[in-house]
Amino acid sequence: MLLIEAAQLKNDLESGKDLLLFDTRFDLTNPKAGYESYLNGHIPSAIYVDVDHDLSSEKSGQNGRHPLPTIEQWVKTCAGLGITKNSNIVIYDNQSCIFASRMWWMLRATGHTHVRLLNGGYGSWLTAGFANEKADNQKPNPSTAASNSTDIISFKDVLLASDVLDNLSSKRFLVLDARSADRFRGENETLDPVGGHIPGAINRFFKNNLDANGQFKSADILAKEFKDLIGETPSESIVHQCGSGITACHNMFAMELAGLKSSMIYPGSWSEWCADPARPIEK
């Protein structure tokens, strides 16, 4: 299972089911806003995870806006969050699951299998009329988690900028860009210094994965839409990217929901690609 509904999460929490709940709310234009929102109210027992500090590493100006942490950094973060290989994990945000899906992918890419997203995010919890809390929940004791994380050696199915550059000639895989259509075309670019897209990439705006209520479309609908887009390209030959490696994970998650498994991520994405003027762009 990849999704959990608000009512089921409430039942699991009230029944004392062993699970770790993480709040990943964030705002790309105001990095402090997510934690402030958490302090103003969150699902009981949820622990806050910061996209900039926990799900990314230091920016160099050349490695994108949300560089993937080293595997050593990520193992340490997981230990600090009390995450073990057997942890039952639920993640949510209030931005269509885009930040939750980044954490989902990072966990899945390092061998964690019991990870679900709250369908509809925090909004679905509030819409259902369920209670929230304002306590800043402390992270669990990391000692057990650390001892269970030493066998993680790398992120799975990650591509580097050099791999994507080589693909311009080899065409071994198809790049799927999760940004809005105007940014893909090189218009209205406000987050990165250069507009455009990676040559040969195709576009699927991540919000197309959601219905009018902000919840994920059914698996059947997603499967049809993705197959109409990628044609005969096998899912394992799809590489997801976006602006900074966040919404790319949303498209990967939606493909997984649709039964289209084993796609890959280029975490540096457009913000890394366009930082080197030697790399070609299309508009």
Secondary structure, 3 states (H helix, E strand, C coil): CCEECHHHHHHHHHCCCCCEEEECCCCCCCCCHHHHHHHHCECCCCEECCCCCCCCCCCCCCCCCCCCCCHHHHHHHHHHCCCCCCCCEEEECCCCCHHHHHHHHHHHCCCCCCEEEECCHHHHHHHCCCCCECCCCCCCCCHHHHHCCCCCCCCCCECCHHHHHHHHHHCCCEEEECCCHHHHCCCCCCCCCCCCECCCCEECCHHHHECCCCCECCHHHHHHHHHHHHCCCCHHHEEEECCCCCHHHHHHHHHHHCCCCCCEECCCHHHHHCCCCCCCCEC
